Amino acid sequence: METVEVVQFSLASLALAISVVAALYAAQVSREVSSSDYASSELVKLETAKLLASLRSIATKGTQAWSGEDVDLTYERQSINEFINSPTAFAYYAWVGLKSDQASKCVSEEWRLLFQHLSEMSYSKDPQQYVWLAVKVEALFDSLGEGDLKIIVEFNSDLINGIANAKQGRAGAPILDGLHGMQQERKAQEDEDHKLAMPRLACLKDLGVVDPDVDLHLSMLKQDINGIKVALKRGAKVNSSIPEVLVRYEAQLANFDQGEHQC
């Protein structure tokens, strides 16, 4: 084989090898870019950066308000509300609980107040308040490291793990913990009310009352799917409540409530 042909063959082989490697690399990059983990990572970075830009804008514009100038924070407040209601915010909720649990005497638990501060900024009309809140929240992110961001992304892509950590984090958030405690008490009361309501609704049926609302609520308490469907077809009102229906038949239930009539 001539020297020129050898060189040409070598160059062609090298070009083929390079094209194969490039194709494999492109395929790998394409898989990574299209993966849910990559999408979650980019979403967290984008929404976090947008929040930080809004915080900086609020601080900058707010200082102008100190001198009496009219400032428009419509976009910034909208951006904060969008963040609060974003998938990234849920991931931060989960991470904040974990971060605060790791806090010691030398590490502040200021992260627990992140969403309270954001909420206050979204509606506060006091420049003195929202400016310092913006500065305070932005300063929190100074300590956010690559490892922290990775955990936040994982909570965003792994919903079950995120939910578990968000639940654990509620214990250290006084407002949320109090609300969930109240909800448990409300549910216990509702369960007790439903337990008392079932025999009264059944009594109305035994008394011959023909009312799709009665049938609807009795079927719901019994978890009778077919009964619910039938009641709805007969015109039951989905927005009616059990107390409302029982009040409707106070006269018929008078003897039952006094223990003088057994249905």
Summary of the structure (lengths in Angstrom):
residues: 263
radius of gyration: 31.0
end to end distance: 107.2
largest distance: 116.5
contacts: 699
relative contact order: 0.07
helix: 81%
strand: 0%
